[in-house]
Amino acid sequence: MRSLFVIPLALFALGASLPTLADTLRMPASTTAESQLAMPERGMSMDQVRAKYGQPREIKSAVGQPPITRWVYENYTVYFEHRHVINSVAHRP
């Protein structure tokens, strides 16, 4: 009779301890300089980016479907889908 209470109690204790086994992913916090870096915004066209930020240091050819093009500037890279910005990412020092 006593084992009828011990087994569910043991299963409950085991189940309650499972969340403590999860890994934690730590990402470095962005620096103030990164967050203040002026980069192209999502939705801008290639022409708008070139007019506002100048000629990129390097242009990587489009790959994949839909075509993704990368423009590499000194401190960041701009990703385009077709002819519009989808993301701008600051380079790590």
Wavefront OBJ file of the C-alpha trace (Angstrom):
o trace
v 0.000 0.000 0.000
v 2.840 2.337 0.890
v 4.495 1.735 -2.515
v 1.373 3.122 -4.207
v 2.238 6.546 -2.762
v 6.017 6.308 -3.170
v 6.026 5.621 -6.920
v 3.889 8.649 -7.924
v 5.885 10.831 -5.533
v 9.168 9.666 -7.096
v 7.840 10.289 -10.626
v 6.705 13.776 -9.610
v 10.136 14.566 -8.136
v 11.846 13.337 -11.299
v 9.536 15.384 -13.531
v 9.999 18.512 -11.431
v 13.786 18.282 -11.751
v 13.863 18.086 -15.576
v 13.685 21.852 -16.280
v 16.849 22.320 -14.237
v 18.754 20.242 -16.798
v 18.297 22.797 -19.621
v 21.292 24.584 -21.140
v 21.628 28.352 -21.056
v 22.831 30.181 -24.156
v 24.701 33.353 -23.276
v 25.070 36.000 -25.960
v 27.452 38.904 -25.531
v 25.614 42.172 -25.007
v 25.946 44.676 -27.810
v 28.208 47.566 -27.052
v 27.045 51.158 -27.125
v 29.096 51.746 -30.265
v 27.285 48.902 -32.072
v 23.847 50.105 -31.076
v 24.640 53.662 -32.226
v 26.096 52.576 -35.572
v 24.029 54.009 -38.427
v 23.091 51.132 -40.726
v 20.544 50.711 -43.536
v 17.046 49.841 -42.350
v 14.801 47.015 -43.463
v 12.875 47.832 -46.639
v 15.338 50.314 -48.145
v 16.151 49.736 -51.810
v 19.659 49.195 -53.132
v 19.563 52.652 -54.721
v 18.544 54.271 -51.414
v 21.331 52.454 -49.542
v 23.946 53.465 -52.116
v 22.753 57.097 -52.060
v 22.764 57.342 -48.248
v 25.744 55.126 -47.276
v 27.917 55.198 -50.377
v 29.491 52.450 -52.437
v 30.117 49.221 -50.469
v 33.645 47.920 -50.054
v 32.586 44.578 -51.555
v 29.463 43.184 -53.249
v 28.804 39.452 -52.921
v 26.790 37.888 -55.750
v 23.204 36.793 -55.173
v 22.726 33.211 -53.988
v 19.711 31.015 -53.354
v 16.035 31.414 -54.066
v 14.887 34.095 -53.336
v 18.203 35.695 -54.274
v 20.120 37.084 -51.280
v 22.835 39.647 -52.007
v 25.385 40.940 -49.476
v 27.013 44.351 -49.483
v 30.004 44.591 -47.172
v 30.817 47.994 -45.675
v 33.629 48.861 -43.257
v 31.670 48.219 -40.024
v 28.628 46.230 -41.137
v 27.135 43.980 -43.817
v 23.777 44.613 -45.491
v 21.647 41.693 -46.710
v 19.191 42.214 -49.589
v 16.372 39.991 -50.796
v 15.920 40.869 -54.456
v 16.584 44.650 -54.263
v 15.448 45.467 -50.698
v 17.226 45.340 -47.323
v 16.175 42.464 -45.075
v 18.886 42.922 -42.421
v 22.020 44.867 -41.479
v 24.560 43.262 -39.161
v 27.449 45.015 -37.376
v 30.879 43.381 -37.627
v 32.442 42.163 -34.382
v 35.815 43.697 -33.494
l 1 2 3 4 5 6 7 8 9 10 11 12 13 14 15 16 17 18 19 20 21 22 23 24 25 26 27 28 29 30 31 32 33 34 35 36 37 38 39 40 41 42 43 44 45 46 47 48 49 50 51 52 53 54 55 56 57 58 59 60 61 62 63 64 65 66 67 68 69 70 71 72 73 74 75 76 77 78 79 80 81 82 83 84 85 86 87 88 89 90 91 92 93
